[in-house]
Amino acid sequence: MRQLTLCATLRQLSGNAAMLGLLLVMPFAVPQAHAAPNQVHMGRQPQAQSQAQNPSQTAPAPAMSAMNHAGMSHGMNQARDYSDRAFLSGMIAHHEGAVNMADQLLQSPRGSVEPQVARWAQEIRKAQTEEIMDMQALLRTEGGLDKAAYQDMQRQMDEMMDQGQGLDPNVRFVALMIPHHAGAVEMALPALLYSDSRRIANLAQDIIEEQSEEIAAFRDWLSQQRHSL
């Protein structure tokens, strides 16, 4: 039954142009035009030759470091390694990172945040705060917070918050949310496959579906803003 649920979920994601495999392997870029002059770019660099051949195109941007989401899984890529407690603890810290990024954007100077991006930030803050409360309740029957899993993810969220300084706040938020959400999808897959808890599996499925849809919307927005991915 769980395998059928996963297949149905992935079929739905494909229909939304957010196929999981592409989300996890495609580079997520930050527009070079908005970068501070002294910014150090991480990740794969654009190919200057292709830009020279077609100078009318928007300059491809260097890829934003998408974090090591293999670490986010905490070794849960196999059934014997999976732990509901570690998954929930890591995902709480992961959600807190999204809430912090949303708060940071919404505290930007008046008039600097575009309405659509502000709505996304507000929706993310509301939805992920509610899910944090749900996961905290679920942890009470799982032995409480796994401090190691929580602190490891918290450290990765802190590193992500340091990226993209000096960029336009709208571009920075949307560009960071793409790898952030892709990481949540990667973390949720083992829970969907291996958790014996229906509530946790349902939570994982919701995360996969909702955040994959948001990734597609974020990519569309960046494309419309002439920020090449």
N, C-alpha and C positions, 0 to 999 in steps of 0.2 A: 504493500500500500504506500509506503513512504517513497519508494522508487517512482511509482506512478505520480505521486504528488510533485516530486521534483521535475519529472518530465513535463508535466502540465505547466509548471511554473516557467521552465525554460522556453517552452513553446510560446507562452504569453510574452516573455521578454523579447523573443525574436520578432513577434508581431509589432512590438513597440520600437523596433530598430535599436534595441539595446541588448544585443546578444552578449551573454556573459563572457564568452571567450575574448571577444574584442575589447570589452571593458578592461579586462585584466592585463592585456598585453599592449594596447595602443599607448603611445606616449601622450601625455597631457601637457600642453604647452601654455606658456605665459607670453603674452604679446611683448615683443622686444621694444616696440615704440613707446611703451609706458614705463619701461624699466629705468631705474636711476642709473646715471652714468657709471657709478662705481659698483654696481650690483654684480655679484658673482653668480653666473648662471650655472645651474647644475643639470646633469642629464645629457641626452644626445643633442649635439649641435646641428643647426640647419646646414644644408649643403649650399654653399655660396654659388657653385656653378649653375645650379638650376635657377637660382634667383637672377643671375646675370643674363641667362637666356630669355627670361620673361620678366623684365623689370616692372611691368604694369601690375603685376600681382603684389598683394600685400606681403611684406617680408615675412618669411616663416619665422616663428619664434622658437627659442631654445626651450627644451622641455623642462617643465617644473618637476623637481624631484618628487616622485609619487610615493615616497616612503617605502620601507621594506615591509610590505603587508604579509610576506611570508612569516615574519615575526609576529604579526598580529594573530595568526592562527594558533600560536603557542603549541605547535606540534600536533595540531588536531586534524591533520590531513588523513589520518587513518582511524578506523573505528576504535582500536584499542587505546589510542591516545586521547580520544574525545572526552571532555568533561563539561557537564552543564555548568558547574560552578565556575570553571575557568572562562568559559564562553561568556556567561552573564557578567562576570567581573570585568573582563576586558571590554565588553561592549558598553558597559556603563561608562568607563573612562573614555571610550571612543565617542559616545554620544555627548559626554561633557565637553569634549573638544569641539564638536560642532556647535554646541550652545555658546561656548566661549567665542568662537569665530563669528557667530551671528551677533552676539552682544557687541563685539569689537566693531563690526560694520555699522550697527545701528547707533553707535556712539560717535560716528564720524561727523565732521562739521555739517551744519544744516545746509541742505541743498546739494551736497556732494554725492548722495546715494540716490540712484535711480529708483523710481517707484516699483518696477518689477523685481529688482534685486532686493529691495527692502521687504517686499511681500514674501519672497523666498526665505529671507532670513527670519522673519517673524514666524512663518510656518514651520521652519526647521526647529526654531527654539521651542515652539509650543509642542510639536509632535515628539521631539526627542526628549524633552523634559518629562512628558507623560510616560514615554517608554522607559526612561530611567526609573521612575517610580514603580512601574510594573516589574522591572527586572530586580529592583531591590526587594520587592515583596516575594518574588520567586526564589531569591537567594536565601530567604529565611528557612526554607525547607531543604536547602542544599548545603548547609553548614556555614553559611555566612560568606562574607567577601573573601575571595582569594587575593590576598594582598600582593603576591608576586605578579599575578596576571594583571591586576589593576594598575600597579605601579609601572610595569613595563609599558602598558598602553598609554598611561599618563605621560610618560617620558617621550614617547613617540608623538603624542599630540602637542607637547611643548615644542618639539623640534619643528613640527609643521607650522605652528603659529609664528615661528621665526622666519618663515620663507616669504618671499615676495614683498619684502619691505620696500617702500618707495613706489610701488605700483599704484595705479588708479584703484581706489578701494572697491569699486564694483567688479573690476576685472580680477583683482586679487581674490576676492571672496568666491566668485564663481569658479575661477581656475583651481583654487584649492579644494573646493567642494567636490570636484570631479574625482580626483584620486582618493579623497576622504571617503566618498560614498562607494567607490569601487572596492576600497578596503573593507567596508562594512559588508558588502556582498560576499566577498571572499571569506570573511569570518563567519557569516551566517550559513554558508553551504554545509559545513560539517554538522552544524546543529540541526539543519533540516534532514540530513541523511541519517544521523546517528543518535539523536536525542530520543530517549524513551518517554519524554514528557510531551503530551499533545500541545500544551500551552507554549512550551519553548519552541517546538517545531513550527507552530503557527506564527509565533513572533518572528522566527527566522525567515519564514516565507514572506511575511509582510515586509520585512526589511529588504529582502531581495527584490521584490516587485516594486515597492515604492521608491527605493533609492535608485534602481536602474532607470525607472521612468524619469526621475529628476536629473540623472546624468544626461539623458537624451535632451532634456529641455535646456540644461546648462550649455551643452555643446551647440545647440541651435542658437542660443542667445549669443554666444561668443562668435559664431559664424556670422550672424547678422551684424555684429559690431565690427566686422572685418578683422577679427582676431583669429588668425589661422590656427587650426589644430593639425 
